[in-house]
Each structure stands twice: as structure tokens, then as C-alpha cells.
Amino acid sequence: MTNIKDYNIPYNSNYIFDNSAYSEHGEHIIKQIKEIEEPPSALLITSDQVAVGLVVYCQIQQITIPDELAIVAFGNHYLTEMLNITTLTIQLEQMGNNLFLQAISKEASHQEATVELIERGTA
């Protein structure tokens, strides 16, 4: 498995934008990024809704996506297709079924989640 250390990319806590769950948080994240001396060139967003807010606010601020800021989100919400946002889809139903079966059997197991990259215009 490849990780960030394999690419010699240093960890930068300024690139972590937590407490963001809704589209309106996209504006807050962009304002924070504008204050960073060396801003990130790409963001991996854990919510499609936040990614939607980011894309809309980037358009308002005339930030070119993906040239100035690439965005990849999670979830494949229908709005990501409408706004041409690159996203990762996770089989949540399968994951939920596996967790349920583990809970009732009281036996933990480790399984890789199936993830699919849906490439669109933001990465």
C-alpha cells in the first residue's frame, strides 16, 4: 500500500480543515486557504456537499479549478455530476452490511472497502 511518506510529501497541519460538513463550509475553507503562505494545490474533501460549496465559492473568487486548486470529494452525490466534480464512490451499503454481520456475530474482520474514482473536471 502506498502512502504519503512514499512521495516525500511533508505533513502540514495547515492543510487540515476539520469541522466542515455542509456546502457553506466551502467558503470558510477557501478563506482559510487564502491566509496560508504556501497554500495546497489540491484538496481531498470527505463530503461531496462541502466540495460543492468549495467549487461554487472558487467560482465567485475566480479561483481556477483544477489549475489553481484541484478538488476530489467522497460520495458521488448527484450534485457532483452536475458541477463536474471528481469524486470517489464507496459501497456504503456493502460496508454497512459487513459491519452489521460483525456486530451480531461478535467477530471482527478486516476487509478492504471497494472504492471507485469517478474522474470529472476538478482534478
N, C-alpha and C positions, 0 to 999 in steps of 0.2 A: 504494500500500500504506500503510495506517495503522500508526503505531507509538505507543509510549508518549509520545513527545515531543509528538505532536499533541494530547494531552489535558492537557498541562502537569502530568503526574504525575512528581514527582521520584524519581530512583533512590535507593533506600535499601538499602545492603548488609546491614542487619539483617534484611531480608526474604528473603535468600537462605539456604536451608537445604540445604547440599550433603552429600555422603556419606550419602545416605539412599536405600536401595534395597529395604528389606523392611518388612513391616507393623509390626514392633516399633519402627521408627524414628518412627512416628507419635506415640508417647508423648514421645519426645525433642524433636520439633518443637514440640509443644504446650507443653512445659515451657519451651522457649526463647522462644516467643511470649509466655508469661505474664510474662517478665522484661523485655520491651520496653516502654518508656514509651508509645509510640504504636504499638500492635500493628496488623498488617494486618487488613483486614476480609474479605479473600479470598486464597485460595492457588491457584496453578496448579501441580499436582503432576505430575511427569513419570512417575509409576508408579502404576498402579491399586492395587498391593499396599500402597504407602505410604499412599495415600488411604484404604484400608480401615482401616489402623491409626489414622489420624487420626480417622476417624468413630467408631470404637469408643472411643478414648480421650476424645474430646469428649463422648460419652455418659456416660462414667464421671465426667468433670469437670463435667457439667451445662452444657456449652457448647452453646448452641442453634445448630444449622445449619439454614438459611443465615443466620439473623438476626444472630448474633454473628460467625460465620465461614463464608463461602461457600467451597466446595471444588469444583474442576474437575480431573479427572485425565486421563491418557492411556492408551489401550489397549483399553477396553471388555471387560475381564476379566469372567467370569460373576459374580464376587462384587460387582462394581459394580452389576449389575442387582439382585441380592438385597438390597443395602444402599441402593438407590435413589440412587447416586452419579452425578452429572453427569460425563460423560466425553467425550473426543474419540477417535474411531477413525481410525487411519491405515492405508492399504493397504500393509502391510509386505511382503506377497508381491510386489506390483507394484514396490515400491521396490527390493526385493532383485533381482528380475529385471532391472530397469533398470541397477542397479549392476554386476551380473554381465556384461551385454552391453557396458557401458562398459569393464570390465576386460579382456575378451577382444578388443575392437576397439581398445583403447588410445585411444579418442576420448572425451573428456569432453563431457557435455552437461548442460544445466541444465533441469530440469523441476520444475514445482510439484507437491508431494505433495497428493493428494486427502485432505482431512480432513473428517470429519462430526461435528458436535456432537450428542451424544445427551443431551438435557435431561431431567434427573430432579430429585430433591429437594434437592440440595446447593448449588444456585446460584440 
